[in-house]
Amino acid sequence: MCSCVWFYEARVYEIWIPALDFGYLSTDVFLASVDKQYFTTLHYSVLLLTGNEMGPRTDFENFLCALYIIMGALVSANIFGEMAV
């Protein structure tokens, strides 16, 4: 679900730059096939859920990043809490 929302948001604005391309300040991810675009956003969404940085560029991306980090922290806390019990 997180990947689908991030994929849609990235396709609408097309200003997000993946972390690997951030050094060049440009990306070709929006010129690639839809499969490559989706799997790129899937990869970065999974990283975001584990607490890594995504490099948000808009206010909505900042909101999504904060929401995903909180969701990932809650899921991790639940898993470790269940293991401790």
N, CA, C and O atoms as a Maestro MAE file, in Angstrom:
{
 s_m_m2io_version
 :::
 2.0.0
}

f_m_ct {
 s_m_title
 :::
 protein
 m_atom[340] {
  # First column is atom index #
  i_m_mmod_type
  r_m_x_coord
  r_m_y_coord
  r_m_z_coord
  i_m_residue_number
  s_m_chain_name
  s_m_pdb_residue_name
  s_m_pdb_atom_name
  i_m_atomic_number
  :::
  1 25 0.827 -1.180 0.000 1 A "MET " " N  " 7
  2 3 0.000 0.000 0.000 1 A "MET " " CA " 6
  3 2 0.880 1.256 0.000 1 A "MET " " C  " 6
  4 15 0.622 2.199 -0.747 1 A "MET " " O  " 8
  5 25 1.910 1.260 0.835 2 A "CYS " " N  " 7
  6 3 2.804 2.420 0.908 2 A "CYS " " CA " 6
  7 2 3.474 2.668 -0.433 2 A "CYS " " C  " 6
  8 15 3.615 3.812 -0.866 2 A "CYS " " O  " 8
  9 25 3.882 1.602 -1.079 3 A "SER " " N  " 7
  10 3 4.549 1.740 -2.364 3 A "SER " " CA " 6
  11 2 3.605 2.294 -3.427 3 A "SER " " C  " 6
  12 15 4.012 3.111 -4.253 3 A "SER " " O  " 8
  13 25 2.361 1.860 -3.411 4 A "CYS " " N  " 7
  14 3 1.387 2.356 -4.389 4 A "CYS " " CA " 6
  15 2 1.137 3.848 -4.209 4 A "CYS " " C  " 6
  16 15 1.070 4.585 -5.193 4 A "CYS " " O  " 8
  17 25 1.000 4.297 -2.975 5 A "VAL " " N  " 7
  18 3 0.768 5.721 -2.711 5 A "VAL " " CA " 6
  19 2 1.999 6.531 -3.113 5 A "VAL " " C  " 6
  20 15 1.871 7.587 -3.734 5 A "VAL " " O  " 8
  21 25 3.193 6.041 -2.761 6 A "TRP " " N  " 7
  22 3 4.412 6.769 -3.128 6 A "TRP " " CA " 6
  23 2 4.592 6.785 -4.652 6 A "TRP " " C  " 6
  24 15 5.011 7.798 -5.213 6 A "TRP " " O  " 8
  25 25 4.279 5.673 -5.322 7 A "PHE " " N  " 7
  26 3 4.369 5.596 -6.773 7 A "PHE " " CA " 6
  27 2 3.441 6.621 -7.420 7 A "PHE " " C  " 6
  28 15 3.838 7.334 -8.342 7 A "PHE " " O  " 8
  29 25 2.207 6.689 -6.933 8 A "TYR " " N  " 7
  30 3 1.252 7.652 -7.484 8 A "TYR " " CA " 6
  31 2 1.729 9.081 -7.248 8 A "TYR " " C  " 6
  32 15 1.672 9.912 -8.155 8 A "TYR " " O  " 8
  33 25 2.195 9.370 -6.048 9 A "GLU " " N  " 7
  34 3 2.642 10.725 -5.718 9 A "GLU " " CA " 6
  35 2 3.866 11.104 -6.547 9 A "GLU " " C  " 6
  36 15 3.968 12.236 -7.020 9 A "GLU " " O  " 8
  37 25 4.781 10.178 -6.724 10 A "ALA " " N  " 7
  38 3 5.975 10.457 -7.516 10 A "ALA " " CA " 6
  39 2 5.627 10.674 -8.984 10 A "ALA " " C  " 6
  40 15 6.251 11.502 -9.648 10 A "ALA " " O  " 8
  41 25 4.653 9.951 -9.492 11 A "ARG " " N  " 7
  42 3 4.236 10.113 -10.888 11 A "ARG " " CA " 6
  43 2 3.503 11.432 -11.124 11 A "ARG " " C  " 6
  44 15 3.607 12.015 -12.203 11 A "ARG " " O  " 8
  45 25 2.766 11.901 -10.125 12 A "VAL " " N  " 7
  46 3 2.011 13.148 -10.291 12 A "VAL " " CA " 6
  47 2 2.954 14.340 -10.380 12 A "VAL " " C  " 6
  48 15 2.827 15.159 -11.290 12 A "VAL " " O  " 8
  49 25 3.900 14.450 -9.445 13 A "TYR " " N  " 7
  50 3 4.769 15.629 -9.388 13 A "TYR " " CA " 6
  51 2 6.043 15.476 -10.225 13 A "TYR " " C  " 6
  52 15 6.531 16.457 -10.785 13 A "TYR " " O  " 8
  53 25 6.578 14.276 -10.315 14 A "GLU " " N  " 7
  54 3 7.802 13.959 -11.055 14 A "GLU " " CA " 6
  55 2 8.989 14.854 -10.683 14 A "GLU " " C  " 6
  56 15 9.784 15.224 -11.548 14 A "GLU " " O  " 8
  57 25 9.108 15.201 -9.396 15 A "ILE " " N  " 7
  58 3 10.278 15.956 -8.952 15 A "ILE " " CA " 6
  59 2 11.083 15.183 -7.921 15 A "ILE " " C  " 6
  60 15 12.154 15.629 -7.509 15 A "ILE " " O  " 8
  61 25 10.576 14.026 -7.500 16 A "TRP " " N  " 7
  62 3 11.302 13.211 -6.532 16 A "TRP " " CA " 6
  63 2 12.505 12.582 -7.218 16 A "TRP " " C  " 6
  64 15 12.410 12.114 -8.352 16 A "TRP " " O  " 8
  65 25 13.628 12.575 -6.529 17 A "ILE " " N  " 7
  66 3 14.856 11.972 -7.053 17 A "ILE " " CA " 6
  67 2 15.266 10.844 -6.106 17 A "ILE " " C  " 6
  68 15 15.486 11.096 -4.921 17 A "ILE " " O  " 8
  69 25 15.376 9.611 -6.597 18 A "PRO " " N  " 7
  70 3 15.826 8.510 -5.737 18 A "PRO " " CA " 6
  71 2 17.214 8.786 -5.167 18 A "PRO " " C  " 6
  72 15 17.998 9.535 -5.750 18 A "PRO " " O  " 8
  73 25 17.501 8.185 -4.045 19 A "ALA " " N  " 7
  74 3 18.748 8.467 -3.331 19 A "ALA " " CA " 6
  75 2 19.986 8.156 -4.164 19 A "ALA " " C  " 6
  76 15 20.983 8.872 -4.069 19 A "ALA " " O  " 8
  77 25 19.945 7.114 -4.971 20 A "LEU " " N  " 7
  78 3 21.109 6.775 -5.788 20 A "LEU " " CA " 6
  79 2 21.386 7.827 -6.857 20 A "LEU " " C  " 6
  80 15 22.533 7.995 -7.271 20 A "LEU " " O  " 8
  81 25 20.363 8.533 -7.307 21 A "ASP " " N  " 7
  82 3 20.519 9.571 -8.327 21 A "ASP " " CA " 6
  83 2 20.642 10.962 -7.730 21 A "ASP " " C  " 6
  84 15 20.822 11.930 -8.469 21 A "ASP " " O  " 8
  85 25 20.550 11.086 -6.423 22 A "PHE " " N  " 7
  86 3 20.506 12.409 -5.794 22 A "PHE " " CA " 6
  87 2 21.816 13.176 -5.964 22 A "PHE " " C  " 6
  88 15 21.800 14.407 -5.983 22 A "PHE " " O  " 8
  89 25 22.938 12.489 -6.088 23 A "GLY " " N  " 7
  90 3 24.220 13.153 -6.302 23 A "GLY " " CA " 6
  91 2 24.290 13.879 -7.636 23 A "GLY " " C  " 6
  92 15 25.007 14.869 -7.779 23 A "GLY " " O  " 8
  93 25 23.533 13.374 -8.622 24 A "TYR " " N  " 7
  94 3 23.507 13.988 -9.941 24 A "TYR " " CA " 6
  95 2 22.437 15.085 -10.056 24 A "TYR " " C  " 6
  96 15 22.424 15.843 -11.026 24 A "TYR " " O  " 8
  97 25 21.540 15.164 -9.061 25 A "LEU " " N  " 7
  98 3 20.407 16.097 -9.052 25 A "LEU " " CA " 6
  99 2 19.506 15.935 -10.271 25 A "LEU " " C  " 6
  100 15 18.845 16.881 -10.699 25 A "LEU " " O  " 8
  101 25 19.490 14.741 -10.815 26 A "SER " " N  " 7
  102 3 18.569 14.409 -11.898 26 A "SER " " CA " 6
  103 2 18.352 12.901 -11.875 26 A "SER " " C  " 6
  104 15 19.136 12.155 -11.288 26 A "SER " " O  " 8
  105 25 17.290 12.474 -12.515 27 A "THR " " N  " 7
  106 3 16.975 11.052 -12.546 27 A "THR " " CA " 6
  107 2 16.312 10.710 -13.870 27 A "THR " " C  " 6
  108 15 15.689 11.561 -14.504 27 A "THR " " O  " 8
  109 25 16.452 9.468 -14.279 28 A "ASP " " N  " 7
  110 3 15.761 8.994 -15.469 28 A "ASP " " CA " 6
  111 2 14.659 8.000 -15.112 28 A "ASP " " C  " 6
  112 15 14.142 7.306 -15.988 28 A "ASP " " O  " 8
  113 25 14.302 7.929 -13.850 29 A "VAL " " N  " 7
  114 3 13.310 6.952 -13.407 29 A "VAL " " CA " 6
  115 2 11.934 7.241 -14.016 29 A "VAL " " C  " 6
  116 15 11.152 6.310 -14.213 29 A "VAL " " O  " 8
  117 25 11.622 8.490 -14.314 30 A "PHE " " N  " 7
  118 3 10.315 8.812 -14.877 30 A "PHE " " CA " 6
  119 2 10.260 8.573 -16.383 30 A "PHE " " C  " 6
  120 15 9.182 8.597 -16.977 30 A "PHE " " O  " 8
  121 25 11.408 8.344 -16.995 31 A "LEU " " N  " 7
  122 3 11.454 8.012 -18.417 31 A "LEU " " CA " 6
  123 2 11.492 6.504 -18.630 31 A "LEU " " C  " 6
  124 15 11.347 6.035 -19.758 31 A "LEU " " O  " 8
  125 25 11.684 5.750 -17.566 32 A "ALA " " N  " 7
  126 3 11.781 4.292 -17.649 32 A "ALA " " CA " 6
  127 2 10.383 3.677 -17.762 32 A "ALA " " C  " 6
  128 15 9.370 4.375 -17.741 32 A "ALA " " O  " 8
  129 25 10.367 2.365 -17.880 33 A "SER " " N  " 7
  130 3 9.084 1.661 -17.966 33 A "SER " " CA " 6
  131 2 8.350 1.744 -16.628 33 A "SER " " C  " 6
  132 15 8.944 2.038 -15.591 33 A "SER " " O  " 8
  133 25 7.074 1.483 -16.678 34 A "VAL " " N  " 7
  134 3 6.252 1.546 -15.465 34 A "VAL " " CA " 6
  135 2 6.720 0.506 -14.451 34 A "VAL " " C  " 6
  136 15 6.671 0.750 -13.246 34 A "VAL " " O  " 8
  137 25 7.170 -0.641 -14.927 35 A "ASP " " N  " 7
  138 3 7.671 -1.678 -14.025 35 A "ASP " " CA " 6
  139 2 8.875 -1.180 -13.234 35 A "ASP " " C  " 6
  140 15 8.934 -1.347 -12.016 35 A "ASP " " O  " 8
  141 25 9.828 -0.574 -13.919 36 A "LYS " " N  " 7
  142 3 11.020 -0.050 -13.236 36 A "LYS " " CA " 6
  143 2 10.640 1.063 -12.262 36 A "LYS " " C  " 6
  144 15 11.200 1.144 -11.169 36 A "LYS " " O  " 8
  145 25 9.703 1.911 -12.643 37 A "GLN " " N  " 7
  146 3 9.260 2.981 -11.753 37 A "GLN " " CA " 6
  147 2 8.625 2.397 -10.491 37 A "GLN " " C  " 6
  148 15 8.911 2.841 -9.379 37 A "GLN " " O  " 8
  149 25 7.763 1.402 -10.674 38 A "TYR " " N  " 7
  150 3 7.085 0.812 -9.521 38 A "TYR " " CA " 6
  151 2 8.073 0.097 -8.603 38 A "TYR " " C  " 6
  152 15 8.003 0.257 -7.385 38 A "TYR " " O  " 8
  153 25 8.981 -0.679 -9.161 39 A "PHE " " N  " 7
  154 3 9.919 -1.410 -8.317 39 A "PHE " " CA " 6
  155 2 10.917 -0.482 -7.631 39 A "PHE " " C  " 6
  156 15 11.393 -0.780 -6.535 39 A "PHE " " O  " 8
  157 25 11.233 0.639 -8.271 40 A "THR " " N  " 7
  158 3 12.075 1.638 -7.612 40 A "THR " " CA " 6
  159 2 11.355 2.232 -6.415 40 A "THR " " C  " 6
  160 15 11.940 2.359 -5.339 40 A "THR " " O  " 8
  161 25 10.088 2.597 -6.590 41 A "THR " " N  " 7
  162 3 9.337 3.145 -5.455 41 A "THR " " CA " 6
  163 2 9.058 2.083 -4.401 41 A "THR " " C  " 6
  164 15 9.005 2.400 -3.212 41 A "THR " " O  " 8
  165 25 8.878 0.825 -4.810 42 A "LEU " " N  " 7
  166 3 8.711 -0.266 -3.842 42 A "LEU " " CA " 6
  167 2 9.958 -0.413 -2.985 42 A "LEU " " C  " 6
  168 15 9.863 -0.555 -1.766 42 A "LEU " " O  " 8
  169 25 11.124 -0.381 -3.614 43 A "HIS " " N  " 7
  170 3 12.389 -0.498 -2.892 43 A "HIS " " CA " 6
  171 2 12.527 0.622 -1.861 43 A "HIS " " C  " 6
  172 15 12.861 0.365 -0.704 43 A "HIS " " O  " 8
  173 25 12.273 1.845 -2.272 44 A "TYR " " N  " 7
  174 3 12.441 2.967 -1.360 44 A "TYR " " CA " 6
  175 2 11.335 3.024 -0.306 44 A "TYR " " C  " 6
  176 15 11.563 3.539 0.789 44 A "TYR " " O  " 8
  177 25 10.156 2.513 -0.607 45 A "SER " " N  " 7
  178 3 9.103 2.453 0.415 45 A "SER " " CA " 6
  179 2 9.453 1.461 1.513 45 A "SER " " C  " 6
  180 15 9.207 1.724 2.691 45 A "SER " " O  " 8
  181 25 10.024 0.327 1.137 46 A "VAL " " N  " 7
  182 3 10.452 -0.649 2.149 46 A "VAL " " CA " 6
  183 2 11.566 -0.051 3.006 46 A "VAL " " C  " 6
  184 15 11.573 -0.216 4.226 46 A "VAL " " O  " 8
  185 25 12.506 0.644 2.365 47 A "LEU " " N  " 7
  186 3 13.561 1.305 3.132 47 A "LEU " " CA " 6
  187 2 12.984 2.353 4.074 47 A "LEU " " C  " 6
  188 15 13.450 2.499 5.204 47 A "LEU " " O  " 8
  189 25 11.983 3.072 3.616 48 A "LEU " " N  " 7
  190 3 11.374 4.111 4.446 48 A "LEU " " CA " 6
  191 2 10.667 3.506 5.655 48 A "LEU " " C  " 6
  192 15 10.723 4.071 6.747 48 A "LEU " " O  " 8
  193 25 10.009 2.373 5.475 49 A "LEU " " N  " 7
  194 3 9.324 1.728 6.597 49 A "LEU " " CA " 6
  195 2 10.300 1.244 7.657 49 A "LEU " " C  " 6
  196 15 9.918 1.068 8.814 49 A "LEU " " O  " 8
  197 25 11.546 1.027 7.280 50 A "THR " " N  " 7
  198 3 12.544 0.614 8.264 50 A "THR " " CA " 6
  199 2 13.318 1.795 8.837 50 A "THR " " C  " 6
  200 15 14.236 1.608 9.636 50 A "THR " " O  " 8
  201 25 12.951 3.017 8.432 51 A "GLY " " N  " 7
  202 3 13.521 4.203 9.049 51 A "GLY " " CA " 6
  203 2 14.588 4.910 8.247 51 A "GLY " " C  " 6
  204 15 15.262 5.789 8.784 51 A "GLY " " O  " 8
  205 25 14.772 4.564 6.982 52 A "ASN " " N  " 7
  206 3 15.775 5.229 6.151 52 A "ASN " " CA " 6
  207 2 15.210 6.488 5.506 52 A "ASN " " C  " 6
  208 15 13.997 6.696 5.480 52 A "ASN " " O  " 8
  209 25 16.091 7.313 4.994 53 A "GLU " " N  " 7
  210 3 15.705 8.588 4.398 53 A "GLU " " CA " 6
  211 2 15.294 8.403 2.942 53 A "GLU " " C  " 6
  212 15 15.863 7.573 2.234 53 A "GLU " " O  " 8
  213 25 14.313 9.171 2.499 54 A "MET " " N  " 7
  214 3 13.840 9.114 1.117 54 A "MET " " CA " 6
  215 2 14.168 10.364 0.331 54 A "MET " " C  " 6
  216 15 14.099 10.334 -0.898 54 A "MET " " O  " 8
  217 25 14.516 11.444 0.967 55 A "GLY " " N  " 7
  218 3 14.776 12.698 0.257 55 A "GLY " " CA " 6
  219 2 13.507 13.341 -0.266 55 A "GLY " " C  " 6
  220 15 13.411 13.622 -1.461 55 A "GLY " " O  " 8
  221 25 12.522 13.583 0.604 56 A "PRO " " N  " 7
  222 3 11.270 14.176 0.123 56 A "PRO " " CA " 6
  223 2 11.497 15.584 -0.410 56 A "PRO " " C  " 6
  224 15 12.345 16.317 0.098 56 A "PRO " " O  " 8
  225 25 10.733 15.961 -1.438 57 A "ARG " " N  " 7
  226 3 10.902 17.261 -2.074 57 A "ARG " " CA " 6
  227 2 9.696 18.171 -1.885 57 A "ARG " " C  " 6
  228 15 9.843 19.390 -1.961 57 A "ARG " " O  " 8
  229 25 8.509 17.621 -1.641 58 A "THR " " N  " 7
  230 3 7.299 18.432 -1.481 58 A "THR " " CA " 6
  231 2 6.744 18.249 -0.072 58 A "THR " " C  " 6
  232 15 7.179 17.371 0.672 58 A "THR " " O  " 8
  233 25 5.789 19.080 0.275 59 A "ASP " " N  " 7
  234 3 5.154 18.966 1.591 59 A "ASP " " CA " 6
  235 2 4.409 17.644 1.734 59 A "ASP " " C  " 6
  236 15 4.426 17.032 2.802 59 A "ASP " " O  " 8
  237 25 3.754 17.202 0.660 60 A "PHE " " N  " 7
  238 3 3.030 15.938 0.726 60 A "PHE " " CA " 6
  239 2 3.993 14.768 0.885 60 A "PHE " " C  " 6
  240 15 3.686 13.816 1.602 60 A "PHE " " O  " 8
  241 25 5.145 14.821 0.235 61 A "GLU " " N  " 7
  242 3 6.146 13.778 0.423 61 A "GLU " " CA " 6
  243 2 6.679 13.785 1.848 61 A "GLU " " C  " 6
  244 15 6.923 12.723 2.420 61 A "GLU " " O  " 8
  245 25 6.861 14.960 2.427 62 A "ASN " " N  " 7
  246 3 7.272 15.035 3.834 62 A "ASN " " CA " 6
  247 2 6.229 14.389 4.734 62 A "ASN " " C  " 6
  248 15 6.573 13.652 5.658 62 A "ASN " " O  " 8
  249 25 4.966 14.661 4.471 63 A "PHE " " N  " 7
  250 3 3.879 14.053 5.253 63 A "PHE " " CA " 6
  251 2 3.901 12.539 5.106 63 A "PHE " " C  " 6
  252 15 3.805 11.816 6.098 63 A "PHE " " O  " 8
  253 25 4.027 12.053 3.863 64 A "LEU " " N  " 7
  254 3 4.061 10.601 3.649 64 A "LEU " " CA " 6
  255 2 5.256 9.959 4.339 64 A "LEU " " C  " 6
  256 15 5.125 8.890 4.936 64 A "LEU " " O  " 8
  257 25 6.413 10.596 4.265 65 A "CYS " " N  " 7
  258 3 7.604 10.050 4.928 65 A "CYS " " CA " 6
  259 2 7.396 9.943 6.434 65 A "CYS " " C  " 6
  260 15 7.719 8.920 7.038 65 A "CYS " " O  " 8
  261 25 6.862 10.989 7.034 66 A "ALA " " N  " 7
  262 3 6.612 10.955 8.480 66 A "ALA " " CA " 6
  263 2 5.600 9.867 8.830 66 A "ALA " " C  " 6
  264 15 5.777 9.143 9.810 66 A "ALA " " O  " 8
  265 25 4.555 9.751 8.043 67 A "LEU " " N  " 7
  266 3 3.535 8.735 8.287 67 A "LEU " " CA " 6
  267 2 4.113 7.329 8.154 67 A "LEU " " C  " 6
  268 15 3.830 6.463 8.982 67 A "LEU " " O  " 8
  269 25 4.922 7.096 7.117 68 A "TYR " " N  " 7
  270 3 5.498 5.773 6.902 68 A "TYR " " CA " 6
  271 2 6.512 5.410 7.976 68 A "TYR " " C  " 6
  272 15 6.582 4.253 8.392 68 A "TYR " " O  " 8
  273 25 7.284 6.362 8.424 69 A "ILE " " N  " 7
  274 3 8.251 6.080 9.490 69 A "ILE " " CA " 6
  275 2 7.523 5.721 10.776 69 A "ILE " " C  " 6
  276 15 7.938 4.804 11.484 69 A "ILE " " O  " 8
  277 25 6.448 6.428 11.086 70 A "ILE " " N  " 7
  278 3 5.651 6.113 12.284 70 A "ILE " " CA " 6
  279 2 5.017 4.731 12.145 70 A "ILE " " C  " 6
  280 15 5.030 3.946 13.093 70 A "ILE " " O  " 8
  281 25 4.458 4.427 10.965 71 A "MET " " N  " 7
  282 3 3.859 3.105 10.761 71 A "MET " " CA " 6
  283 2 4.901 2.002 10.896 71 A "MET " " C  " 6
  284 15 4.635 0.970 11.511 71 A "MET " " O  " 8
  285 25 6.071 2.211 10.332 72 A "GLY " " N  " 7
  286 3 7.134 1.213 10.434 72 A "GLY " " CA " 6
  287 2 7.594 1.017 11.868 72 A "GLY " " C  " 6
  288 15 7.874 -0.106 12.285 72 A "GLY " " O  " 8
  289 25 7.673 2.117 12.632 73 A "ALA " " N  " 7
  290 3 8.068 2.014 14.038 73 A "ALA " " CA " 6
  291 2 7.021 1.245 14.839 73 A "ALA " " C  " 6
  292 15 7.372 0.450 15.712 73 A "ALA " " O  " 8
  293 25 5.742 1.474 14.552 74 A "LEU " " N  " 7
  294 3 4.677 0.758 15.258 74 A "LEU " " CA " 6
  295 2 4.696 -0.731 14.933 74 A "LEU " " C  " 6
  296 15 4.511 -1.564 15.821 74 A "LEU " " O  " 8
  297 25 4.916 -1.065 13.678 75 A "VAL " " N  " 7
  298 3 4.979 -2.482 13.300 75 A "VAL " " CA " 6
  299 2 6.184 -3.152 13.952 75 A "VAL " " C  " 6
  300 15 6.068 -4.266 14.464 75 A "VAL " " O  " 8
  301 25 7.325 -2.496 13.940 76 A "SER " " N  " 7
  302 3 8.527 -3.054 14.577 76 A "SER " " CA " 6
  303 2 8.312 -3.225 16.075 76 A "SER " " C  " 6
  304 15 8.692 -4.248 16.644 76 A "SER " " O  " 8
  305 25 7.703 -2.227 16.719 77 A "ALA " " N  " 7
  306 3 7.434 -2.313 18.158 77 A "ALA " " CA " 6
  307 2 6.489 -3.469 18.457 77 A "ALA " " C  " 6
  308 15 6.660 -4.178 19.449 77 A "ALA " " O  " 8
  309 25 5.500 -3.656 17.606 78 A "ASN " " N  " 7
  310 3 4.556 -4.757 17.816 78 A "ASN " " CA " 6
  311 2 5.251 -6.105 17.673 78 A "ASN " " C  " 6
  312 15 5.014 -7.013 18.470 78 A "ASN " " O  " 8
  313 25 6.096 -6.242 16.673 79 A "ILE " " N  " 7
  314 3 6.794 -7.512 16.462 79 A "ILE " " CA " 6
  315 2 7.727 -7.810 17.630 79 A "ILE " " C  " 6
  316 15 7.718 -8.919 18.164 79 A "ILE " " O  " 8
  317 25 8.524 -6.835 18.026 80 A "PHE " " N  " 7
  318 3 9.459 -7.065 19.143 80 A "PHE " " CA " 6
  319 2 8.717 -7.243 20.460 80 A "PHE " " C  " 6
  320 15 9.168 -8.004 21.317 80 A "PHE " " O  " 8
  321 25 7.597 -6.567 20.643 81 A "GLY " " N  " 7
  322 3 6.801 -6.749 21.842 81 A "GLY " " CA " 6
  323 2 6.213 -8.155 21.937 81 A "GLY " " C  " 6
  324 15 6.192 -8.757 23.010 81 A "GLY " " O  " 8
  325 25 5.742 -8.666 20.814 82 A "GLU " " N  " 7
  326 3 5.219 -10.028 20.796 82 A "GLU " " CA " 6
  327 2 6.324 -11.051 21.044 82 A "GLU " " C  " 6
  328 15 6.101 -12.068 21.700 82 A "GLU " " O  " 8
  329 25 7.512 -10.776 20.517 83 A "MET " " N  " 7
  330 3 8.619 -11.700 20.749 83 A "MET " " CA " 6
  331 2 9.032 -11.686 22.212 83 A "MET " " C  " 6
  332 15 9.424 -12.722 22.750 83 A "MET " " O  " 8
  333 25 8.952 -10.531 22.866 84 A "ALA " " N  " 7
  334 3 9.350 -10.440 24.267 84 A "ALA " " CA " 6
  335 2 8.351 -11.144 25.178 84 A "ALA " " C  " 6
  336 15 8.735 -11.685 26.215 84 A "ALA " " O  " 8
  337 25 7.085 -11.144 24.803 85 A "VAL " " N  " 7
  338 3 6.065 -11.803 25.600 85 A "VAL " " CA " 6
  339 2 6.210 -13.291 25.463 85 A "VAL " " C  " 6
  340 15 5.441 -14.044 26.059 85 A "VAL " " O  " 8
  :::
 }
 m_bond[339] {
  # First column is bond index #
  i_m_from
  i_m_to
  i_m_order
  :::
  1 1 2 1
  2 2 3 1
  3 3 4 2
  4 3 5 1
  5 5 6 1
  6 6 7 1
  7 7 8 2
  8 7 9 1
  9 9 10 1
  10 10 11 1
  11 11 12 2
  12 11 13 1
  13 13 14 1
  14 14 15 1
  15 15 16 2
  16 15 17 1
  17 17 18 1
  18 18 19 1
  19 19 20 2
  20 19 21 1
  21 21 22 1
  22 22 23 1
  23 23 24 2
  24 23 25 1
  25 25 26 1
  26 26 27 1
  27 27 28 2
  28 27 29 1
  29 29 30 1
  30 30 31 1
  31 31 32 2
  32 31 33 1
  33 33 34 1
  34 34 35 1
  35 35 36 2
  36 35 37 1
  37 37 38 1
  38 38 39 1
  39 39 40 2
  40 39 41 1
  41 41 42 1
  42 42 43 1
  43 43 44 2
  44 43 45 1
  45 45 46 1
  46 46 47 1
  47 47 48 2
  48 47 49 1
  49 49 50 1
  50 50 51 1
  51 51 52 2
  52 51 53 1
  53 53 54 1
  54 54 55 1
  55 55 56 2
  56 55 57 1
  57 57 58 1
  58 58 59 1
  59 59 60 2
  60 59 61 1
  61 61 62 1
  62 62 63 1
  63 63 64 2
  64 63 65 1
  65 65 66 1
  66 66 67 1
  67 67 68 2
  68 67 69 1
  69 69 70 1
  70 70 71 1
  71 71 72 2
  72 71 73 1
  73 73 74 1
  74 74 75 1
  75 75 76 2
  76 75 77 1
  77 77 78 1
  78 78 79 1
  79 79 80 2
  80 79 81 1
  81 81 82 1
  82 82 83 1
  83 83 84 2
  84 83 85 1
  85 85 86 1
  86 86 87 1
  87 87 88 2
  88 87 89 1
  89 89 90 1
  90 90 91 1
  91 91 92 2
  92 91 93 1
  93 93 94 1
  94 94 95 1
  95 95 96 2
  96 95 97 1
  97 97 98 1
  98 98 99 1
  99 99 100 2
  100 99 101 1
  101 101 102 1
  102 102 103 1
  103 103 104 2
  104 103 105 1
  105 105 106 1
  106 106 107 1
  107 107 108 2
  108 107 109 1
  109 109 110 1
  110 110 111 1
  111 111 112 2
  112 111 113 1
  113 113 114 1
  114 114 115 1
  115 115 116 2
  116 115 117 1
  117 117 118 1
  118 118 119 1
  119 119 120 2
  120 119 121 1
  121 121 122 1
  122 122 123 1
  123 123 124 2
  124 123 125 1
  125 125 126 1
  126 126 127 1
  127 127 128 2
  128 127 129 1
  129 129 130 1
  130 130 131 1
  131 131 132 2
  132 131 133 1
  133 133 134 1
  134 134 135 1
  135 135 136 2
  136 135 137 1
  137 137 138 1
  138 138 139 1
  139 139 140 2
  140 139 141 1
  141 141 142 1
  142 142 143 1
  143 143 144 2
  144 143 145 1
  145 145 146 1
  146 146 147 1
  147 147 148 2
  148 147 149 1
  149 149 150 1
  150 150 151 1
  151 151 152 2
  152 151 153 1
  153 153 154 1
  154 154 155 1
  155 155 156 2
  156 155 157 1
  157 157 158 1
  158 158 159 1
  159 159 160 2
  160 159 161 1
  161 161 162 1
  162 162 163 1
  163 163 164 2
  164 163 165 1
  165 165 166 1
  166 166 167 1
  167 167 168 2
  168 167 169 1
  169 169 170 1
  170 170 171 1
  171 171 172 2
  172 171 173 1
  173 173 174 1
  174 174 175 1
  175 175 176 2
  176 175 177 1
  177 177 178 1
  178 178 179 1
  179 179 180 2
  180 179 181 1
  181 181 182 1
  182 182 183 1
  183 183 184 2
  184 183 185 1
  185 185 186 1
  186 186 187 1
  187 187 188 2
  188 187 189 1
  189 189 190 1
  190 190 191 1
  191 191 192 2
  192 191 193 1
  193 193 194 1
  194 194 195 1
  195 195 196 2
  196 195 197 1
  197 197 198 1
  198 198 199 1
  199 199 200 2
  200 199 201 1
  201 201 202 1
  202 202 203 1
  203 203 204 2
  204 203 205 1
  205 205 206 1
  206 206 207 1
  207 207 208 2
  208 207 209 1
  209 209 210 1
  210 210 211 1
  211 211 212 2
  212 211 213 1
  213 213 214 1
  214 214 215 1
  215 215 216 2
  216 215 217 1
  217 217 218 1
  218 218 219 1
  219 219 220 2
  220 219 221 1
  221 221 222 1
  222 222 223 1
  223 223 224 2
  224 223 225 1
  225 225 226 1
  226 226 227 1
  227 227 228 2
  228 227 229 1
  229 229 230 1
  230 230 231 1
  231 231 232 2
  232 231 233 1
  233 233 234 1
  234 234 235 1
  235 235 236 2
  236 235 237 1
  237 237 238 1
  238 238 239 1
  239 239 240 2
  240 239 241 1
  241 241 242 1
  242 242 243 1
  243 243 244 2
  244 243 245 1
  245 245 246 1
  246 246 247 1
  247 247 248 2
  248 247 249 1
  249 249 250 1
  250 250 251 1
  251 251 252 2
  252 251 253 1
  253 253 254 1
  254 254 255 1
  255 255 256 2
  256 255 257 1
  257 257 258 1
  258 258 259 1
  259 259 260 2
  260 259 261 1
  261 261 262 1
  262 262 263 1
  263 263 264 2
  264 263 265 1
  265 265 266 1
  266 266 267 1
  267 267 268 2
  268 267 269 1
  269 269 270 1
  270 270 271 1
  271 271 272 2
  272 271 273 1
  273 273 274 1
  274 274 275 1
  275 275 276 2
  276 275 277 1
  277 277 278 1
  278 278 279 1
  279 279 280 2
  280 279 281 1
  281 281 282 1
  282 282 283 1
  283 283 284 2
  284 283 285 1
  285 285 286 1
  286 286 287 1
  287 287 288 2
  288 287 289 1
  289 289 290 1
  290 290 291 1
  291 291 292 2
  292 291 293 1
  293 293 294 1
  294 294 295 1
  295 295 296 2
  296 295 297 1
  297 297 298 1
  298 298 299 1
  299 299 300 2
  300 299 301 1
  301 301 302 1
  302 302 303 1
  303 303 304 2
  304 303 305 1
  305 305 306 1
  306 306 307 1
  307 307 308 2
  308 307 309 1
  309 309 310 1
  310 310 311 1
  311 311 312 2
  312 311 313 1
  313 313 314 1
  314 314 315 1
  315 315 316 2
  316 315 317 1
  317 317 318 1
  318 318 319 1
  319 319 320 2
  320 319 321 1
  321 321 322 1
  322 322 323 1
  323 323 324 2
  324 323 325 1
  325 325 326 1
  326 326 327 1
  327 327 328 2
  328 327 329 1
  329 329 330 1
  330 330 331 1
  331 331 332 2
  332 331 333 1
  333 333 334 1
  334 334 335 1
  335 335 336 2
  336 335 337 1
  337 337 338 1
  338 338 339 1
  339 339 340 2
  :::
 }
}
